[in-house]
Amino acid sequence: MSNITKKVSWSSRPDESGAAGEGTPLLNGSEQPRHSRQVELAPNSLDYDNIENQLFLEEERRMSHMGFRCLEISRWVVCGLIGFLTGLIACFIDIAVEQLAGIKYQVVKENIEKFTEVGGLSISLILWAVLNSAIVMLGAIIVAFFEPIAAGSGIPQIKCYLNGVKIPRVVRLKTLVVKVCGVICSVVGGLAVGKEGPMIHSGAVVAAGVSQGRSTSLKRDFKIFEYFRRDTEKRDFVSAGAAAGVSAAFGAPVGGVLFSLEEGASFWNQMLTWRIFFASMISTFTLNFFLSIYHKNPGDLSNPGLINFGRFETDVRNISIQMSSFNRHATVLLRYVHRPCLQVMEAMLVAAVTATVSFTMIYFSNDCQPLGPEHTEEYPLQLFCADGEYNSMATAFFNTPERSVRSLFHNQPGTYNPLTLGLFTLTYFFLACWTYGLSVSAGVFIPSLLIGAAWGRLCGILLASLTSSSSIWADPGKYALIGAAAQLGGIVRMTLSLTVIMVEATGNVTYGLPIMLVLMTAKIVGDYFQEGLYDIHIKLQSVPFLHWEAPATSHWLTARSVMSSPVTCLNRLEKVGTIVDILSNTSTNHNGFPVVELVTENDEGGNVGPAKLCGLILRSQLIVLLKHKVFVELARSRLTHRKLQLKDFRDAYPRFPPIQSIHVSQDERECMMDLREFMNPTPYTVPQDTSLPRVFKLFRALGLRHLVVVDDENRVIGLVTRKDLARYHLGKHGLEELQLAQT
């Protein structure tokens, strides 16, 4: 390891058993929040690889050709249901936000107009701040006290899930309910957030629930889709749910497919692509159809997504680098605020400050614009402007973020003056940095688009003012579109999927090339200084995330260098007491165990040689075997012993009981358990001298959880897991090794 130039500490989080004591230090040196399940529970890996044991082969042999066809049809049905339900949820969020925000802004607008004439606008300010704080308080309470994992957009957690990491509670029904209610409160409460990002998380939760045909939270089993109760199928459906969420948010079904492909799905095939595209199309059509009914224009399918950029007729260096860096430090500092009551108070404070800053900016702005017959302002404020005019600053602040983005894209030239846009950009930038990281459900997509659209339009105005003839420059709204793309791309660092999303949202492929150029430039410039916002949050949570490729300078590292050893192995015929003791050992809490068999050497003495690998078995499998008492002695004594089937393992999935809940008597501890029928007899293995990039490529492409390292005689010498590979990355000082949580 002498060639590793730097060794940095990622975290010292407790292992999966939670053996670490209170006050475990994190990256910033603060104490670990005791209440936060998101921080306390260490993530596990998903078992994407099929376990081809005897039970699996017998079930496959029993299944007819028609059975396989029915399974394929069921996959299409599930994807259709995912798209339909995701579209309905998006429709509900959109209508709820529009109605509640409309009531709030109308009340505040009438109050401002009343006190503008008679004096006492401070009462209007207090009313605005109190309304914002009360609504945000409700959203923060349900997140901080009931489901902390629902905070934020949820995109980093879904990226981790698609990457093969199981984040605790991330796809629960309770998480979905809190996420939907929380994002409605956040947007209506006037925070600098959007409702589009959480739709990706919501779609993923819908997919995880529908595909299982039951709800473990409600304890209801509908006895359908039982075959899909395993990580292999579930993660594919979660990919479809995330894509359906993108499609519902932006009206971009192709962009949704590319998002799932670009942001983590390690295994991909043609049929999966078609099913995900089908779910995305159903999602945007469902949202479009029901919104057309809501707007009393049935059949007018002109609202494909939650945000509609409107139709656009026929050197970028952005401030998103500073936003990612600022948000990283703000998030680290916010780890000190770890009590739920303090988190709620902090959210209320931000809501009140946002209202105060917005009111102050509107109050002191003298940017008055004529209120024409074709104005698009939803809530025009006259304030101190003359009759027939409205306050331009109020168009940006006194509105939902989606409407503000559309006004920056499509309002006529001259609608905003440069000072208004400059002040709005700076103010909203710092408000968005402060807001993202609160214990509220919130997305960063729309704030990023709004900030980028503001300074993009400002650039267009300044370019036109530099020359006497402004006709050579495009409409400032076009520069607003390019600025929005650059800002969002610099924060989330997506290229391919975001280009398609922006093109689909604008409805004009002409802007595809400039959008692609600014997104590439934003990513290149941003990556030089700082990681993307989602990657920063993934690293802060100490999740072993595997990128597409291994570090470029890691070929000298071998499997022997990175593997975990010694390995706890089980014999093919193992004593029950030994298995119980190994599973109960909280100091290791391993999830995979190589199964070995002693080989008798062909010599005169008949000596027993070294144990050689013959399979791999998982902790979850052993727990199910112990629960059903699958012991050799009991099987012999029972005349009518029911043979264990794969259905028994699927019924226990995904919440396998802890080993402490399984009672094993002293006599049963002396029994033996035959693992041949249940272990995976052909686990993936690598020689000990295999280079790290080859190990990484095999592990990442196949979605493995365990990779056994063997010597020349097929003896187990180590085990490679996700955390062993994730701790190496290429930094500014060369190859760096990160200290990860123990498994």
FENQUI-V604283 format. One line per field, one symbol per residue. phi: phi as a letter, one per 30 degrees, with the letter a starting at -180 (. if undefined). A space follows every 50 residues. Layout:
phi: ???
This chain:
phi: .ddddbbccdabdddddiddddiddcedidddddddddcddddccdcddd cddddddddddddddddddddddddddddddddddddddddddddddddd dddddddddddddddddcijdddddddddddeddddedddddddccaddd didideddeddddjccdeidbddddddddddddddddddiddbbcdeddd dddddedddddciabdddhbcdhbhddddadeddddddeddddddddddc ibddddddddddckddcbbddddddddddddddddddddddddddibejd dcbdbdccdidcdd.cbccddddddddddddddddddccedddddddddd dddddddddddddcdcdcbdcddcdcddbdcdhcddeibbddddddccad eddddddddbddejdbceddddddddddddddddddkddbdaccddeddd ddddddddddddddddcdcdddcdeedddddddddddddddchccddddd edddddibdeddddddddddddddddddcadddddddddddhcddcddbd edccdddcdddcdcadcdccdeccdddddddddddddchdcbbdccbdcd ddbddidddddcdblbbceddddddddchdcddddddddcddddbdeddd dddccddddddccbdddddddcbccedcdddbddbbddcdddeddddddd dcidcbbdcbcdcicdbabccedddddcaccdcjdcccdcddc
